[in-house]
Amino acid sequence: MARRYSLRIDNDLWSIIDIATQDPAKLDGVVLSRMPPGEAHQMLKILKNIERLRGFSTKYATSTIRISRLSQTAKRAAVSPWLRTNT
């Protein structure tokens, strides 16, 4: 997974930076800047875990859709020979 966030220090206070925009990251609308070092490192871990969970969620949703399509295809294939012989 690509790195999305980094830490930046400014006058002994830390900010979490969104690498894509180079702006301070936000979590639920709260700007994650000007924090003590310990808090910034913990928030960075939280953001990384949220991104990881989003990735798992997307993979799960995609897998569920594929399985559903395969199941529908298998049902059609099982019914098709019967329809062909009785029509």
N, C-alpha and C positions, 0 to 999 in steps of 0.2 A: 504494500500500500504506500502511496506517495505521501511524503511529509506535507502536512497542510499548515502546521503552526510552528512558530519558533518563539523564543524568549528574547526580549530586548531590555537592557538595563538603562536607566536614565536617572541620575542623581540618587542612587541607592534604592530606587523603586523599580519594579519590574512590570513589564507589559507582555501580554501574549499577542503575537502578531500573526494575522492571517497572511500566509506567504503569497497567496494569489493577488491580494489587494494591497498588501503592505500597510494595512490599517489595523488598529487594535481589534482583536476578535471580540465577538459578542456571544453571550449565552443567555437566551431568553430575553434579549434586549438590553442586557447589562454589559457595559463595556468592561473588558478585562484588562485594565491598565492601572498603573501606579499602586502596585501591591508589594508587600514584603516578599522576600525571596521564597520563603517556605510556602506561602499561600500561592504564589505564582506557579511553583513547581507542581503543587497539588492540583490546581486548576488545569494545568497542561495535561496531566494524567487523566483527569476527568474528560476533557475534550477528546483526547485520543481514544478513550474507551467508548465515548458516544459515537465517534466515527466508525470504530470497529463494529459496534452493534448495528449501526445503520447498514454497513456492508453485509453483515450476516442476514439482516432482515431482507435486503434486496435479493440476496442469493436464495433465501428460503422462498420468497414470493415467486421468483422466476422458476424455481424447481417445481413448486406447486402447480403453476400454470402448465408447465411441460408435462407433468404427470397426468393432469386432468385431460390434456389434449390426447395423450397416448391412450388413456383409458377410453375416451370417446371413440378413437380410431379403432381400438380393439373390439369394442362393442359393435361397431358398424361392420367390421370384418366378420364377426361371428354370426351376425344376422344375415348378411348378404347372400351366402350360399343357400340358405333356406328360402329366401325370397325368390331366388333365381330358379330353384327347382319346383316351386309351387305356383309360379305365375305363367 
